[in-house]
Each structure stands twice: as structure tokens, then as C-alpha cells.
Amino acid sequence: MSVRRVVVGGYEIVTTDTDKRAERTFLLVHGIGMGIAYFAQLSTVLEHHGRVVAIDLPGFGDAPEPEHALTMAQMGDLLIDFIEAESLDQPVLVGHSMGTQVVAEAAAQRPDLFPELVLVAPTVNRHERSIRKQAWRMTQDLFGESPKVIAMGVRNYAKTGPRWFMKKLHSMMEHSIEDTLPKIQAHTLVIRGNRDRVCPQDWVEEATALIPGATMVEVDGRGHETMVKDGACVAEFIVAHVGAR
């Protein structure tokens, strides 16, 4: 697997890439405070079904913090520019948490580039759009979580740093994903861990219904970080989805 740094529009993105000869490409976009390492288990399984490209968005993982925080719509633009710069041919877009806001914007803006879309734990729940409420939900979701997930979160949040984290958290809260979802034309799958306190069932069902023709599935016994502990199950849902066309 190759690791490279790509500068797009003055912003540096770190990317990992697997088999460029594969017919299908999966592009993985992480949530707030996270990075490429977060998708390790999911990537390992998806590699058997195509090329896997994962990225560290600016300011996250090993990508340096930029001077200015982009809005979610601008992040969608940046993702489009990255895809075009890398000549990725209609990748399956997979976003988690904040990453769902980024990929939703990209898919809504350029439906010609993205026929397949996967949203894992879509944020932000419009009924609980406040920093205090989201912080409490994240805390609830971590109750009883495994040391592996907590350690990974601590390492990634430490890389991000509190200043940049808060800047992006405000960008998340200012973005109304419910306004973007109806504009999506991609064949869309929405995945939720059935114990996810950040993305409760009623909100995820509402979000799914806003996307024309979208379907929703749940991973049993998992919370917001479902692909960390059950990447194989998430990958199975994704592969079945893209094979259903």
C-alpha cells in the first residue's frame, strides 16, 4: 500500500492507495478527529473487492492543519478536486460521521462522478444540533466501549489538537445535511450501528428517507464507531450494495 501527500487547491491531503488495476474503487472519508487508521479493518476486507483509497482530510491524521477551516460544502468541493486530480473513475464514496457530510456534498454537487454512495452514521442529527448535546451523545456512545476503540480515538484526537477540532466541530454544526440529502442522485446505502447514541434510529431513518431510493441497514451490537470493531460486517453491506445494481 502506497502513502502519498497530495496538494489540492492549496490544501494538503494524505492518501493511501492499494491495487490500481482493480475495476472498482472505494474512497473512504473519515469523521471529525479521525484519519486513515480508523478504516484499517474495513479497508482490509474491501481490498478483496477492489481498489481502496483512504484519505486524511486537511488538519486530521497526518495531514497538516491549514490556515482556514473549510465549510462542509467547501470540503465537498475539495474532495471533488482530489478525485479529479487523482483520476479516480466514479469511486464508491464511503463517509463516516462528519465524513458523511463531506461525501454528501460532493455527491450532490457532481452526480456524474459518484453513482454509488455509502453513509455510515450520518451527522448531524438535526434534532440535537448543539455542541453540548453532541458531546453528551459521544460520551454516552463510549460507555462500555472497548479499550481498542478508546485508544485509537485518543491517538487520533491528539494528532488533531483541540483548536482545530473545535474549528471543524463548528463547521459540522453549521452544516444542515438534511438540506443536501434530497439533492443526491447516487445509489445510496445508509449504515447505522444499532447502539449508536450519536445517530439514533429515528434520525437515521429520517435521513435515509430524504435521499431518493436510498436504503438503510443496521449492524447489530455496534455504536458510532461500528467499522472499527465490525469492519467485516460493514464491508459486507457495502459490497452487497454496489453489487445490487
C-alpha positions as CSV (number, residue, x, y, z in Angstrom):
1,M,0.0,0.0,0.0
2,S,1.4,3.4,-1.0
3,V,1.2,6.5,1.1
4,R,1.4,9.9,-0.6
5,R,0.8,13.6,0.1
6,V,-1.3,15.4,-2.5
7,V,-1.8,19.2,-2.6
8,V,-5.2,20.2,-4.0
9,G,-6.2,23.9,-4.1
10,G,-3.5,24.8,-1.6
11,Y,-4.7,22.1,0.9
12,E,-2.6,19.0,1.7
13,I,-4.3,15.6,1.8
14,V,-2.6,12.4,2.9
15,T,-3.7,9.3,0.9
16,T,-3.2,5.6,0.9
17,D,-3.8,3.5,-2.1
18,T,-4.0,-0.2,-2.9
19,D,-4.4,-2.1,-6.2
20,K,-4.8,0.4,-9.1
21,R,-5.6,-2.4,-11.5
22,A,-9.0,-3.1,-9.8
23,E,-12.2,-2.3,-11.7
24,R,-13.9,-0.7,-8.7
25,T,-12.5,1.9,-6.3
26,F,-13.7,2.6,-2.8
27,L,-12.9,6.0,-1.4
28,L,-13.0,6.3,2.4
29,V,-13.6,9.6,4.1
30,H,-13.2,9.8,8.0
31,G,-15.1,11.7,10.6
32,I,-14.0,14.5,12.9
33,G,-10.8,13.9,14.8
34,M,-10.1,10.7,12.9
35,G,-7.9,9.6,10.0
36,I,-6.9,6.8,7.7
37,A,-6.0,4.4,10.5
38,Y,-9.6,4.4,11.6
39,F,-10.6,2.5,8.5
40,A,-7.9,-0.3,8.9
41,Q,-10.3,-3.2,9.4
42,L,-12.8,-2.0,6.8
43,S,-10.0,-1.4,4.2
44,T,-8.5,-4.9,4.7
45,V,-11.8,-6.5,3.8
46,L,-12.7,-4.1,0.9
47,E,-9.3,-4.8,-0.7
48,H,-10.6,-8.2,-1.7
49,H,-13.3,-6.4,-3.8
50,G,-11.5,-3.5,-5.4
51,R,-9.0,-0.7,-5.1
52,V,-9.2,1.1,-1.7
53,V,-8.2,4.8,-1.4
54,A,-8.4,6.4,2.1
55,I,-7.6,9.9,3.0
56,D,-6.6,12.2,5.8
57,L,-8.5,15.4,5.3
58,P,-6.6,18.7,6.0
59,G,-5.8,19.0,9.7
60,F,-6.6,15.4,10.5
61,G,-4.4,12.3,10.9
62,D,-1.0,13.1,9.2
63,A,-2.3,15.9,7.1
64,P,-1.1,19.4,8.3
65,E,-3.6,21.9,9.7
66,P,-4.4,24.5,7.1
67,E,-4.8,28.2,7.9
68,H,-8.5,28.3,7.5
69,A,-11.3,25.7,8.2
70,L,-13.5,24.9,5.2
71,T,-17.2,24.6,5.3
72,M,-18.7,21.2,4.6
73,A,-19.7,22.4,1.1
74,Q,-16.1,23.5,0.5
75,M,-14.8,20.2,1.8
76,G,-17.1,18.6,-0.8
77,D,-15.5,20.7,-3.4
78,L,-12.1,19.8,-2.2
79,L,-13.0,16.1,-2.4
80,I,-14.1,16.5,-6.0
81,D,-10.9,18.3,-6.9
82,F,-8.9,15.5,-5.2
83,I,-10.8,12.8,-7.2
84,E,-10.3,14.6,-10.5
85,A,-6.6,15.3,-9.7
86,E,-6.1,11.6,-8.9
87,S,-8.2,10.5,-12.0
88,L,-10.4,8.2,-9.8
89,D,-13.1,6.8,-12.1
90,Q,-16.5,7.0,-10.3
91,P,-15.4,5.8,-6.9
92,V,-17.8,4.3,-4.4
93,L,-17.8,7.1,-1.8
94,V,-17.9,5.9,1.8
95,G,-18.1,8.6,4.5
96,H,-18.4,8.1,8.3
97,S,-19.9,10.7,10.7
98,M,-18.5,14.1,9.6
99,G,-17.3,12.3,6.5
100,T,-20.9,11.7,5.5
101,Q,-21.4,15.5,5.4
102,V,-18.4,15.8,3.1
103,V,-19.3,13.0,0.7
104,A,-23.0,14.0,0.6
105,E,-21.9,17.5,-0.5
106,A,-19.6,16.0,-3.2
107,A,-22.3,13.6,-4.5
108,A,-25.0,16.3,-4.6
109,Q,-22.7,18.7,-6.5
110,R,-21.4,16.2,-9.0
111,P,-23.7,13.3,-9.5
112,D,-21.9,12.4,-12.7
113,L,-18.8,11.4,-10.7
114,F,-20.5,9.4,-7.9
115,P,-23.0,6.7,-8.9
116,E,-22.5,4.9,-5.5
117,L,-22.6,6.4,-2.1
118,V,-22.4,4.9,1.4
119,L,-23.2,7.0,4.6
120,V,-22.1,5.4,7.8
121,A,-23.6,7.1,10.9
122,P,-24.7,10.3,9.2
123,T,-24.4,13.5,11.1
124,V,-25.5,15.9,12.5
125,N,-28.9,14.9,13.9
126,R,-30.9,18.0,13.2
127,H,-33.0,17.4,16.3
128,E,-29.9,17.7,18.5
129,R,-27.8,20.3,16.7
130,S,-25.7,21.7,19.6
131,I,-22.2,21.1,20.7
132,R,-23.3,20.3,24.2
133,K,-25.8,17.7,23.1
134,Q,-23.4,16.1,20.6
135,A,-20.7,15.9,23.2
136,W,-23.1,14.2,25.6
137,R,-24.1,11.7,22.9
138,M,-20.5,10.9,22.1
139,T,-19.9,10.3,25.8
140,Q,-22.9,8.0,26.1
141,D,-21.7,6.1,23.0
142,L,-18.3,5.4,24.6
143,F,-19.8,3.9,27.8
144,G,-18.6,0.3,27.8
145,E,-16.6,0.7,24.6
146,S,-13.5,-1.4,24.1
147,P,-10.0,-0.2,25.0
148,K,-9.1,-0.6,21.4
149,V,-11.6,1.9,20.2
150,I,-10.9,4.4,23.0
151,A,-7.1,4.2,22.4
152,M,-7.5,4.8,18.7
153,G,-9.7,7.8,19.4
154,V,-7.3,9.2,21.9
155,R,-4.3,8.9,19.4
156,N,-6.2,10.5,16.6
157,Y,-7.7,13.3,18.7
158,A,-4.2,14.1,20.0
159,K,-3.0,14.5,16.4
160,T,-5.8,16.8,15.6
161,G,-5.4,19.0,18.6
162,P,-8.2,20.9,20.4
163,R,-8.0,24.1,18.4
164,W,-8.5,22.5,15.0
165,F,-11.1,20.1,16.4
166,M,-13.3,22.9,17.7
167,K,-13.0,24.8,14.4
168,K,-14.2,21.7,12.5
169,L,-16.9,21.0,15.1
170,H,-18.4,24.4,14.4
171,S,-18.3,23.7,10.7
172,M,-20.2,20.5,11.3
173,M,-22.8,22.2,13.4
174,E,-23.3,24.9,10.8
175,H,-24.0,22.4,8.1
176,S,-27.5,21.2,7.6
177,I,-27.1,17.8,5.9
178,E,-30.9,17.4,5.7
179,D,-30.9,20.2,3.0
180,T,-28.2,18.3,1.0
181,L,-29.6,14.8,1.1
182,P,-32.6,15.3,-1.2
183,K,-30.2,16.5,-3.9
184,I,-28.3,13.2,-4.0
185,Q,-28.9,11.1,-7.1
186,A,-26.4,8.3,-6.3
187,H,-27.5,4.8,-5.4
188,T,-27.2,5.2,-1.7
189,L,-26.8,3.0,1.3
190,V,-27.1,4.3,4.9
191,I,-25.5,2.2,7.7
192,R,-26.0,2.6,11.4
193,G,-24.8,0.6,14.4
194,N,-28.0,-0.2,16.3
195,R,-26.5,1.0,19.6
196,D,-25.3,4.4,18.1
197,R,-26.3,7.1,20.5
198,V,-24.9,9.9,18.3
199,C,-27.1,8.8,15.4
200,P,-30.4,7.5,16.9
201,Q,-32.6,5.2,14.8
202,D,-35.4,7.8,14.2
203,W,-32.9,10.4,12.8
204,V,-31.1,7.9,10.5
205,E,-34.4,6.7,9.2
206,E,-35.4,10.3,8.5
207,A,-32.1,11.0,6.8
208,T,-32.5,7.9,4.6
209,A,-36.0,8.8,3.6
210,L,-34.7,12.2,2.4
211,I,-32.4,10.5,-0.2
212,P,-34.3,9.3,-3.3
213,G,-34.3,5.5,-3.4
214,A,-31.8,5.1,-0.5
215,T,-31.8,2.0,1.8
216,M,-30.8,1.6,5.4
217,V,-29.2,-1.3,7.3
218,E,-28.1,-1.7,10.9
219,V,-25.1,-3.5,12.4
220,D,-26.1,-5.4,15.5
221,G,-24.5,-4.6,18.8
222,R,-22.4,-1.7,17.5
223,G,-22.3,2.0,18.2
224,H,-21.0,5.1,16.4
225,E,-17.6,3.5,15.7
226,T,-19.1,0.4,14.1
227,M,-16.5,-0.1,11.3
228,V,-13.6,-0.1,13.8
229,K,-14.9,-3.2,15.6
230,D,-17.0,-4.8,12.9
231,G,-15.4,-3.7,9.6
232,A,-16.1,-7.1,8.0
233,C,-19.9,-6.6,8.5
234,V,-19.8,-3.1,7.2
235,A,-17.8,-4.2,4.2
236,E,-20.3,-7.0,3.5
237,F,-23.1,-4.5,3.4
238,I,-21.1,-2.2,1.1
239,V,-20.2,-4.9,-1.3
240,A,-23.7,-6.3,-1.5
241,H,-25.0,-2.7,-2.1
242,V,-22.7,-1.9,-5.0
243,G,-23.3,-5.4,-6.5
244,A,-27.1,-4.8,-6.5
245,R,-27.0,-2.5,-9.5
